[in-house]
Amino acid sequence: MTVHLTSLGLNGAEAPIEMATLEARLDTARRALVTPFSAERMDLVAGVGDAILKSKSAISSHVKHFGFWIRGANLRALAQDFERRRPSATVSRPRGVVFHVPPRNVETVFLYSWVLSFLAGNANVVRLSQDVSAELSGICDLFLAAFEENDDGSQFFVRYPSDSEGSRLISAQSDVRIVWGGDAKIKAFEDLPLRGGGKAIWFGDRTSLCVLDGEKVAALNGAERHDLAHRLYDDIFVFDQMACSSPHTLYVVGDAGTHLAGVKALLQTLGEVASERGASWATGHQISKMVQAFASAASGWSREVSWRDAMLTSTVTDRQERADLRVGSGFLNVVFIPALDAVNGILHERDQTVTHFGFEPEAIFTVAGSGAAPGGMRWTPVGTALNFDFVWDGYDLPFELTRLVRVA
């Protein structure tokens, strides 16, 4: 079966490339890998980060964060941490060729795992969809220009129809495959063999939640409440609340009789902040939020529904149990729980990020380390839900993307 494969160049240019040619280039790249965290690759990535942050064009908050994440100081700290954690009497080598399949809902998130793979010294091939945003295309252009300037022919951005043999053929040439997307997408790749000894890394369907100390929320003054609302906005309203790490339920440690008024004040401020920062939802999303909220009330789950214009909708329940209503576009469930450790009875295997506010670090470490449930792969303060970390979904990516060689 013929694969209609194109290779992406600068300014969105596409050129047909035969699969046999791509395979030959990947094999050549595999034979000329670079030492993990080489100065040349770190400088290249940091240079792209500088270009993003200095851009005079309007850029989204998540792209700005990516530019900040790849600044030189952060990359040097990442390299130092990698070296510090490497076992004694070992050296690190790249894995080889890494195949990346980005998600559709949060298209820029793959850049983090791709950058880590690049820094780890690997050759990389990325399958991009036909409808990537202009913003992502611009970032790809910055990297492609840097590759051209540095005569680096080991990095490939390609396109091909999803129903072709492209994924199978590229997988067969790959030492690692990273797939971002839903469970159905991952299942479509599960049976595609990798090169001998290859490793598959899956970033599938995930849900996330937030836990607040009700007493601390109730004690906030106006300025503190406004600050917390801004941090909640960063977690909830970016990516239409559909990122894997965006919370959909606020679990409040306390009781409704004592702490609901403080939570309501916080949600009111959050709605105001959303308006100030220009959040907007399609009419269909607004209707969906209203329908889901009143359906929740009609079913007996919610004791109270709040419709805060088009910005924010919330429900409050008396039940001290898990809420699985995932609507998005500014929709929150509020559930009161008796203690922080009750979160471990709520977590499911699919739960990724638990954002938290008002708790001492020791309490968070204790609860995060004591749960028997497999969920809750990441605990992080409110306001940092979307901040990518090199440990993601339980994977330590710098070590997953390299191999250790014992030297005795």
C-alpha positions as CSV (number, residue, x, y, z in Angstrom):
1,M,0.0,0.0,0.0
2,T,1.4,3.4,-1.0
3,V,1.7,6.0,1.8
4,H,1.1,9.6,0.8
5,L,3.8,11.0,3.0
6,T,5.0,14.6,3.1
7,S,7.8,16.2,5.0
8,L,7.3,19.7,6.5
9,G,9.7,22.5,5.9
10,L,9.9,26.2,6.7
11,N,6.9,28.5,6.4
12,G,4.5,25.5,6.0
13,A,6.2,24.1,2.9
14,E,5.5,20.5,2.3
15,A,7.4,18.1,0.0
16,P,6.6,14.5,-0.8
17,I,8.9,12.0,0.6
18,E,9.0,8.3,-0.1
19,M,8.7,6.1,3.0
20,A,11.9,4.3,1.9
21,T,13.7,7.6,1.9
22,L,12.4,8.5,5.4
23,E,13.4,5.1,6.7
24,A,16.9,5.5,5.3
25,R,17.3,8.9,6.9
26,L,16.0,7.7,10.2
27,D,18.6,4.8,10.1
28,T,21.3,7.3,9.3
29,A,20.2,9.5,12.2
30,R,20.2,6.5,14.6
31,R,23.8,5.9,13.7
32,A,24.8,9.5,14.6
33,L,23.1,10.2,17.9
34,V,24.1,13.0,20.2
35,T,25.2,12.8,23.9
36,P,22.2,13.5,26.2
37,F,21.9,17.2,27.2
38,S,24.7,18.3,24.8
39,A,25.5,22.0,25.0
40,E,24.7,22.4,21.3
41,R,21.2,21.0,21.6
42,M,20.5,22.9,24.8
43,D,21.6,26.2,23.2
44,L,19.4,25.5,20.2
45,V,16.3,24.9,22.3
46,A,17.0,27.9,24.5
47,G,17.4,30.1,21.4
48,V,13.9,29.1,20.3
49,G,12.6,29.9,23.8
50,D,14.2,33.4,23.6
51,A,12.6,33.9,20.2
52,I,9.2,33.0,21.5
53,L,9.4,35.2,24.6
54,K,10.7,38.2,22.5
55,S,8.1,37.8,19.8
56,K,6.1,41.0,19.2
57,S,3.2,39.0,18.0
58,A,0.4,38.1,20.4
59,I,0.9,34.7,21.8
60,S,-1.3,32.5,24.0
61,S,-0.5,31.9,27.7
62,H,0.4,28.2,27.1
63,V,2.9,29.1,24.4
64,K,4.4,31.8,26.6
65,H,4.8,29.2,29.3
66,F,6.5,26.8,26.9
67,G,8.9,29.6,25.9
68,F,9.6,30.2,29.6
69,W,10.0,26.4,30.3
70,I,12.7,26.1,27.6
71,R,14.8,29.1,28.7
72,G,18.5,28.4,29.2
73,A,18.4,28.5,33.0
74,N,15.7,25.9,33.2
75,L,17.4,23.6,30.7
76,R,20.6,23.8,32.7
77,A,18.8,22.9,35.9
78,L,17.1,20.0,34.1
79,A,20.5,18.7,32.8
80,Q,22.1,19.0,36.3
81,D,19.2,17.2,37.9
82,F,19.4,14.4,35.3
83,E,23.1,14.0,35.9
84,R,22.7,14.1,39.7
85,R,20.1,11.3,39.5
86,R,22.1,9.0,37.2
87,P,23.3,5.9,39.0
88,S,27.0,5.7,39.7
89,A,29.1,3.6,37.4
90,T,26.7,4.3,34.5
91,V,26.7,6.5,31.4
92,S,23.6,7.6,29.6
93,R,22.9,7.2,25.9
94,P,20.0,8.1,23.7
95,R,17.3,5.5,22.9
96,G,17.5,6.1,19.1
97,V,14.5,7.1,17.0
98,V,11.4,8.4,18.8
99,F,8.0,8.6,17.1
100,H,5.7,11.3,18.4
101,V,1.9,11.4,17.9
102,P,0.5,14.6,19.3
103,P,-3.1,15.1,20.7
104,R,-5.8,17.1,19.0
105,N,-7.3,18.9,22.0
106,V,-4.1,20.4,23.4
107,E,-1.9,20.4,20.4
108,T,1.1,22.1,21.9
109,V,1.6,19.7,24.9
110,F,3.6,17.2,22.8
111,L,6.3,19.9,22.4
112,Y,7.4,19.2,25.9
113,S,8.0,15.5,25.5
114,W,9.5,16.2,22.0
115,V,12.0,18.7,23.5
116,L,13.0,16.3,26.2
117,S,13.6,13.6,23.6
118,F,15.6,16.0,21.5
119,L,17.7,17.0,24.6
120,A,18.1,13.3,25.4
121,G,20.0,13.1,22.1
122,N,17.4,11.2,20.0
123,A,16.4,11.4,16.4
124,N,12.7,12.3,16.3
125,V,9.8,12.0,13.8
126,V,6.5,13.8,14.6
127,R,3.3,13.2,12.8
128,L,1.4,16.4,12.6
129,S,-2.3,16.7,11.6
130,Q,-3.5,18.7,8.6
131,D,-5.2,21.3,10.7
132,V,-2.5,22.5,13.2
133,S,-2.9,26.1,14.4
134,A,-0.9,29.0,13.0
135,E,0.7,29.3,16.5
136,L,2.0,25.7,16.5
137,S,3.2,26.1,12.9
138,G,5.1,29.2,13.9
139,I,6.9,27.3,16.7
140,C,7.7,24.4,14.3
141,D,9.2,27.0,11.9
142,L,11.5,28.4,14.7
143,F,12.8,24.9,15.3
144,L,13.1,24.0,11.6
145,A,15.1,27.2,11.0
146,A,17.4,26.3,13.9
147,F,17.9,22.8,12.6
148,E,18.8,24.1,9.2
149,E,21.2,26.6,10.7
150,N,22.9,23.9,12.8
151,D,22.9,21.3,9.9
152,D,20.8,18.9,12.0
153,G,19.1,16.4,9.7
154,S,17.9,14.1,12.5
155,Q,14.5,15.7,13.2
156,F,11.4,15.2,11.0
157,F,7.9,16.6,11.0
158,V,5.6,14.6,8.6
159,R,2.0,14.3,7.5
160,Y,0.2,11.3,6.2
161,P,-3.5,10.1,6.2
162,S,-4.5,8.4,9.5
163,D,-5.9,5.4,7.6
164,S,-2.7,4.7,5.8
165,E,0.2,2.4,6.6
166,G,2.3,5.3,7.8
167,S,2.0,4.7,11.5
168,R,2.9,1.0,11.2
169,L,5.9,1.6,9.0
170,I,7.3,4.5,11.1
171,S,6.6,2.5,14.3
172,A,8.7,-0.4,12.9
173,Q,11.7,2.0,12.6
174,S,11.2,3.5,16.1
175,D,12.9,2.7,19.4
176,V,10.3,4.7,21.4
177,R,6.7,5.7,20.5
178,I,4.9,8.5,22.4
179,V,1.2,8.7,21.8
180,W,-0.9,11.6,23.2
181,G,-4.7,11.2,22.9
182,G,-7.8,9.3,24.0
183,D,-8.0,5.6,24.7
184,A,-9.4,4.9,21.2
185,K,-6.3,6.5,19.7
186,I,-4.0,4.6,21.9
187,K,-5.8,1.3,21.1
188,A,-5.2,2.0,17.4
189,F,-1.4,2.0,18.0
190,E,-1.2,-0.8,20.6
191,D,-0.8,-3.6,18.0
192,L,1.7,-1.7,15.8
193,P,5.1,-3.3,16.5
194,L,8.1,-1.2,17.4
195,R,11.7,-1.9,16.5
196,G,13.2,-4.7,18.6
197,G,13.3,-3.7,22.2
198,G,11.2,-0.7,21.6
199,K,9.2,1.1,24.3
200,A,5.7,2.6,24.1
201,I,4.7,5.6,26.2
202,W,1.0,6.3,26.4
203,F,-0.7,9.5,27.5
204,G,-4.3,8.5,27.4
205,D,-7.6,9.8,28.8
206,R,-7.1,11.5,32.2
207,T,-9.2,13.4,34.6
208,S,-8.1,15.8,37.3
209,L,-9.4,17.5,40.4
210,C,-8.8,20.2,43.0
211,V,-8.8,20.0,46.8
212,L,-9.2,23.2,48.9
213,D,-9.0,23.8,52.7
214,G,-12.5,25.3,53.4
215,E,-11.3,27.1,56.5
216,K,-8.4,28.8,54.6
217,V,-10.7,29.8,51.7
218,A,-13.3,31.3,54.2
219,A,-10.5,33.3,55.8
220,L,-9.3,35.0,52.6
221,N,-9.5,38.7,52.3
222,G,-10.5,40.4,49.0
223,A,-7.0,40.6,47.6
224,E,-6.1,37.0,48.5
225,R,-9.4,35.8,47.1
226,H,-8.7,37.6,43.8
227,D,-5.2,36.1,43.6
228,L,-6.5,32.6,44.2
229,A,-9.2,33.2,41.5
230,H,-6.6,34.1,39.0
231,R,-4.7,30.9,39.8
232,L,-7.8,28.9,39.4
233,Y,-8.5,30.6,36.1
234,D,-5.1,29.4,34.8
235,D,-6.0,25.8,35.7
236,I,-9.6,25.8,34.5
237,F,-10.2,28.2,31.6
238,V,-7.2,27.5,29.4
239,F,-7.9,24.9,26.7
240,D,-11.6,25.1,27.5
241,Q,-11.1,23.1,30.7
242,M,-10.4,20.0,28.6
243,A,-6.7,19.5,29.2
244,C,-6.0,16.3,31.1
245,S,-4.7,18.3,34.1
246,S,-7.7,20.7,34.2
247,P,-9.8,20.2,37.4
248,H,-13.6,19.6,37.0
249,T,-14.5,19.2,40.7
250,L,-13.5,21.2,43.8
251,Y,-13.3,18.9,46.8
252,V,-13.5,21.2,49.9
253,V,-12.3,20.0,53.2
254,G,-14.9,21.2,55.6
255,D,-18.7,21.3,55.7
256,A,-21.2,23.3,53.7
257,G,-22.8,25.0,56.7
258,T,-19.5,26.6,57.7
259,H,-17.6,27.0,54.5
260,L,-20.0,27.2,51.5
261,A,-20.2,31.0,51.8
262,G,-16.5,31.3,51.3
263,V,-16.5,28.9,48.4
264,K,-19.3,30.9,46.8
265,A,-17.4,34.1,47.2
266,L,-14.4,32.5,45.5
267,L,-16.5,31.3,42.6
268,Q,-18.1,34.7,42.2
269,T,-14.6,36.2,42.0
270,L,-13.5,33.5,39.6
271,G,-16.3,34.4,37.2
272,E,-15.4,38.1,37.4
273,V,-11.7,37.3,36.7
274,A,-12.8,35.2,33.7
275,S,-14.7,38.2,32.3
276,E,-11.8,40.5,33.0
277,R,-9.4,38.1,31.1
278,G,-11.6,37.8,28.1
279,A,-12.9,34.2,28.4
280,S,-15.7,33.3,26.0
281,W,-17.6,30.2,25.2
282,A,-19.5,29.1,22.1
283,T,-23.3,29.2,22.5
284,G,-23.5,25.5,22.3
285,H,-21.1,25.2,25.3
286,Q,-23.2,27.6,27.3
287,I,-26.4,25.7,26.7
288,S,-24.6,22.4,27.5
289,K,-23.5,23.8,30.9
290,M,-27.0,24.9,31.8
291,V,-28.6,21.6,30.7
292,Q,-26.0,19.5,32.6
293,A,-26.4,21.6,35.7
294,F,-30.1,21.4,35.9
295,A,-30.0,17.7,35.0
296,S,-27.7,17.2,38.0
297,A,-30.2,19.0,40.2
298,A,-33.2,17.0,38.8
299,S,-31.4,13.7,39.5
300,G,-31.0,14.6,43.1
301,W,-27.2,14.8,43.0
302,S,-27.0,18.6,43.4
303,R,-28.5,20.6,46.2
304,E,-27.7,23.9,44.5
305,V,-26.9,25.1,41.0
306,S,-25.3,28.5,40.3
307,W,-25.4,30.0,36.8
308,R,-23.0,32.9,36.7
309,D,-23.8,34.3,33.2
310,A,-21.8,32.6,30.4
311,M,-18.5,32.4,32.3
312,L,-19.0,29.9,35.1
313,T,-21.5,27.3,36.2
314,S,-21.3,25.3,39.4
315,T,-23.2,22.7,41.3
316,V,-23.0,21.8,45.0
317,T,-23.8,18.4,46.4
318,D,-24.4,17.1,50.0
319,R,-22.9,13.8,49.1
320,Q,-19.4,13.1,50.3
321,E,-18.4,11.1,47.2
322,R,-16.8,11.3,43.8
323,A,-18.3,13.6,41.2
324,D,-17.7,12.5,37.6
325,L,-19.6,15.2,35.7
326,R,-17.1,16.5,33.2
327,V,-18.6,19.3,31.1
328,G,-15.8,21.8,30.5
329,S,-16.0,25.4,29.4
330,G,-16.2,26.7,32.9
331,F,-18.2,24.1,34.8
332,L,-17.3,23.0,38.4
333,N,-18.8,20.5,40.8
334,V,-18.3,21.4,44.5
335,V,-18.1,18.5,47.0
336,F,-17.4,18.8,50.7
337,I,-15.3,16.1,52.3
338,P,-14.4,15.6,56.0
339,A,-10.5,15.5,55.7
340,L,-7.7,15.7,53.2
341,D,-7.0,12.0,53.4
342,A,-10.6,11.3,52.1
343,V,-9.2,12.2,48.7
344,N,-7.6,8.8,48.5
345,G,-11.0,7.2,48.7
346,I,-12.1,9.3,45.8
347,L,-9.2,8.9,43.4
348,H,-9.6,6.6,40.4
349,E,-6.9,5.1,38.2
350,R,-7.5,7.7,35.4
351,D,-7.0,10.6,37.8
352,Q,-3.8,12.5,36.9
353,T,-3.4,15.9,38.7
354,V,-4.6,16.9,42.1
355,T,-4.2,20.7,42.6
356,H,-4.3,21.9,46.2
357,F,-4.6,25.0,48.3
358,G,-4.4,25.7,52.0
359,F,-2.5,22.6,53.2
360,E,1.0,22.3,54.7
361,P,3.5,20.5,52.4
362,E,3.9,17.7,54.9
363,A,0.2,17.0,54.8
364,I,0.2,16.8,51.0
365,F,3.3,14.4,51.0
366,T,1.6,12.2,53.6
367,V,-1.6,11.8,51.7
368,A,0.1,11.5,48.3
369,G,2.3,8.7,49.6
370,S,-0.3,6.8,51.6
371,G,-3.1,6.1,49.1
372,A,-3.6,2.6,47.9
373,A,-5.5,3.9,44.9
374,P,-3.4,4.0,41.7
375,G,-4.7,7.5,40.7
376,G,-3.3,10.9,41.6
377,M,0.0,10.8,39.7
378,R,0.7,14.4,40.4
379,W,0.0,16.8,43.3
380,T,0.7,20.5,42.6
381,P,-0.4,23.9,43.9
382,V,-3.5,25.6,42.4
383,G,-2.3,27.7,39.5
384,T,0.2,25.2,38.2
385,A,-2.1,22.4,36.8
386,L,-1.0,23.1,33.2
387,N,2.7,23.5,34.0
388,F,4.5,20.6,32.3
389,D,6.9,18.7,34.4
390,F,9.5,16.2,33.3
391,V,7.7,13.6,35.5
392,W,4.3,13.2,33.8
393,D,1.7,10.6,34.2
394,G,4.2,8.6,36.3
395,Y,6.9,8.6,33.6
396,D,10.3,10.1,34.4
397,L,10.7,11.2,30.8
398,P,14.5,12.1,30.7
399,F,15.2,8.5,31.9
400,E,12.5,6.9,29.8
401,L,14.0,8.5,26.7
402,T,17.6,7.4,27.4
403,R,19.2,4.1,28.2
404,L,21.8,3.4,30.9
405,V,25.0,1.6,30.2
406,R,26.8,0.0,33.1
407,V,30.5,0.6,33.2
408,A,32.5,-1.5,35.7
